[in-house]
Amino acid sequence: LEYLMGLAKISLEMKREIVEKNMQGGLLPYTKRYLGTLKNHFSTIGPLGMNEACLNLLGKDIASEEGKSFAVETLKFMKAKLSDFQEETGHIYNLEAVPAEGTSYRLARMDKRKYPDIITAGKEVPYYTNSTLLPVNETEDVIEALEHQEELQTLYTGGTVFHIFLGERVSSGEAVMRLLKKVAYNTKLPYFTITPTYSICSDHGYLVGEHLRCPTCGKETEVYSRVVGYFRPVRNWNEGKQEEFRQRLEYKEKIALEKELAVGKKRAYSV
C-alpha cells in the first residue's frame, strides 16, 4: 500500500506541475484568471474495494468486526502517509472516498484477467465496492449500515457520501424530514443523500420506483437512479455499475424511521 501510494504521489505531483506550467504559460487563461494558482487545491488519494480486500486477505467481509477493524487501521495508515507527503512536497493532500465510477469496474475486470481466482463483487460482471462502503447487497436496514459506516466515513479528510438508496420515493415530505433529522442529529456523517429509484415514460411521465415498462401503456421506460453523485439512466451506466444496481438491496423506509440509532454525537433527536 505504501508503495502504491508513493506511485500515486508521483503521478499527482507530475500533473500538478504540468497544469501549473500550462497555466503560467497562458494555455489556461480562464483557470488562471479565476484560480491564479493551485496552491489551495488538494491532491487526492483514496481506497477502492476495501470490502473485497478484506475478503481476499482475511476471508471475512468489511461488515465483520475483523474486516471493519482492518479498514479503520488502513485508513489511519493512509492519513499518516498523506501527512508525510504534505511535509515532503509542500502541497496539500486529502484522503477521499473516491467516486471511482468507471475505475471500480475497470480495475476489477483487469484484476480478474490477471488473477482469475481473486474475489471481486458481482456475479456476472466484476466490480469493486466503492471505498470502504458495505457491499450493496449486505442489508436492507439503513440504521445498521449507518452504525457501521460512521466511524469509517469520519476518518476521511476529503469527500465522502452515504447514499440512502430507496426502492421508491419516500411516503411523504414529513417522512423525508424525519429521516434527514434522524441522520443529521444522531451521526457524524459529513454528507448523505436520499436516493429513490424512479422511471420515466415518454407518454405518462414520472413513475414511482423501477418499471421497465409503463404500467399504463406498456411502453419501454427509462429507469433512473444515482450513480455515485448524480442521477442518470441506468442503461447508460457501465457494465460494472449496472451489475451493482442489479445486486443492490434497497433500504426499507419503515426500518429507517422506526429503529433507533445506537451511535450518535448528541442523541438529541429521535423519531
N, C-alpha and C positions, 0 to 999 in steps of 0.2 A: 504493500500500500504506500509506504514511504517513497519507494522508487517511482511508482506511477504518479504520485502527487508531484514529485520532482519534475517529471516529464511535462505534466500539465502546467507547472510554473514556467518552465522554459518556453512552452508554446504561448502562454498568455503574455509573457514579457516581450516576445517577438512581435506579437500582434499589437501590443501597446506601442512599441517603438515605431512600427510601420504606420499606424494611424496617426501618431504624433508627427512623424516626418511628413506625411501627406497633408496634414492639417496646416503645419507651418509653411509648407511649400505652396499653399494656395489651391490644393486639389479638393479641399472640403470647405469651401467658403462659408456655407451656412452653418456647418458644425463649428467652425472657427468663430463665427460671429456670436453664436448663442452660448457656446460652451467655453471657448477660449483655450481650455486645457483639459486633460484627462486626469489631473491630479486628484480630483474628488470622485473619480469613478472606480468602482471595485473590479478587481479580477476575481472571478467566481469559480469555485471548485465545489463539487458535491457528489454524494454517493448515488449509485443506481443499483437496484436489485439486492438490497440488504436481506430481504426475506430469502431469496434464493442462495445468497452467500451462507446464511445460517443453515439452510438445508444441506448444502454441499459440504460445509465444514463441520457442522455439529450434528447433522441428522435430525434437527428439530427446527421448526419454523420460527419466525420472529414473534409469533403470538405466545410462544412458550417463555417461561421465566429465564431459561438459559439464553434463548435467542434474543430476547429484549436486552438482557444484560450485555451481551456481546455487541449489540447495536449501540448501546449507550457508550460503552468503552471505545468503540470505533469512532464515534462522533467526537468524543473528548480528545482522542488522539489527533484527529484531523484538525480540530480547532487549535490545538497546541502547535501543530506543524504550520498552520497558516499564520500564526503569530510569528513564527520563525521566518517565514517568507517575507512578512512585512518588515521585520528588522533588517533582513538581508537586502531587500530591493528598494525600500523606501516607498513602496506603493501599497495601497490598501487592498486587502483580500477579505473575502467573506465565504462562509460555509453555507451553502444553499441547498434546499430540497429541489434540485433542478427539475424542470418540467419533463425533459427528455422525451418529447412527443414522438420523434422519429427514432431516437437513439435506443430507446427501450426495446424496440423491435429489431433494429439493425444489428445491435451488438449481440442480442440473444441468438439471432439467426447465424451470425458469424461464429459464435462460440459453439453452436450445435454442429456446424460443419467441421470445425476443428476438433471438438471433443464431443462425440456423439452421445456419451453417457452422462454428460453434465445435466444437472437439474435446472430447468427453467420453468417459468409459469407457462400456461397454455397447453391445451390438449392437441389440437390440430395445427396450431401456429405458435411458435415460441415467442415469448416476450419476457421482459423483466419487470417485476413490480416496482413502481416508482419509489425512489429514495428509500426511506425507512417506513413506508406505509405497510399496513396489514395487507395480506393477499385479498384480492377483490371478492373472493368467494368465502371469506372467513366467517362473517357473521351478518345477521340482519338487525343486530342490536347496536344502534349508534352509541348508546351510553357505554357499552363495553369497549367499543372502538375508541371513543374519546378518552376513556380512562387509560387505555393502553398508549395512546399517542401523545398525551400531554407532556410527559417527561421527555420524549424524543424530540418533538417539534420545538420545544423551547430551548434546545441545545444549539439550534441553528442561529447563525448571526446574519444570514441573508433571508431571502424569501422562503416562506413555507405556506402550505394551504391544506386544509382538511375539507374535503368535499362531502357534504351530507347528501348522498345520492338517494333520491326517492323515485319510486316507480311511476308516480303520477303527482300532480300538483297537490300541495298541502290543502287540507279540507277547508280552511278559512284563513283570512288575514289575521284573525285573532290567534289562531294556532301557530302561524308563522312568527308572530311577535313573541309568543310564549317560548317557542323553541329557540329563537335568537337570544332572548334574555337569559334563558337557562344556560346556554353555552357560554355567552359572554360574561355572565356574572360568576359562574362556577368553575371556569377553567382558565388557564393561562395561554390558551391557543392564540397566536397572534393574528390569524387570518383563517376564516372559514366561509363556506358558501352553502346555500340551499340550492340543490340541483335536481329539479324534476326532469323526467323524460316526457317529451311531447311529440306529436306528429302533426303534419300539415297536409291537408287535402287541397288540391288546386281549386276545387269547387266549393268545398264546405269549410275550409279554413282550419282553425285550431282544433286539435283533438287531444283530450287528456290521455297521457300515457303512451305506450308503444303500440301502434297499429300499423301493420304492414300494408293493409288496405282499408279504405274508408268504410266504416260500418254502414254508412248511408247509401253510397253509390257504388262501392266496390272498387273504386279506382285505387291504383297504387299510390301510396303516400310517401312523404319524406319524413323520416324519424330523426329527431334532434336530441342530442344530449351534449354534455360538456366534455370536450376533450382537453384535458389539462385546464386551461383558464378561460375558454370561451366555447360558446355553443356552435356546433357545426353539424351538418347532416352526417349521420353515422356512416352512410355508404361512401362518403368521401374520405374517411379515416384510412390510415394504412392498415395492412392486414393484422398486424400485431394489436393495434388499438381496437379493431373490430372484434378480435378474439377476446380481448379484455372485457369489452362490452357484453359479449355473449356469456361470459363466465360470472359477471358481477352479480352479487346479491344486493338487492335494494334494501335500504333501511326502512323499518316499519314506523310509521308516524305514531301509532298508539304506544309503542315501547318508548319512543323518544320523548313523548310528553308525560308519560306516567311513571317511568322508572327514575329513581333518584341517582344523582351523580355522587360517587364516593370520593372523587378528587375535587379540588377547588382552591381558589386563592382566598375566597371570602365566605363561601357558603351563604351568600346574602340573599339568594333568590331561588325559589323552588316553585314548581307548578304541580 
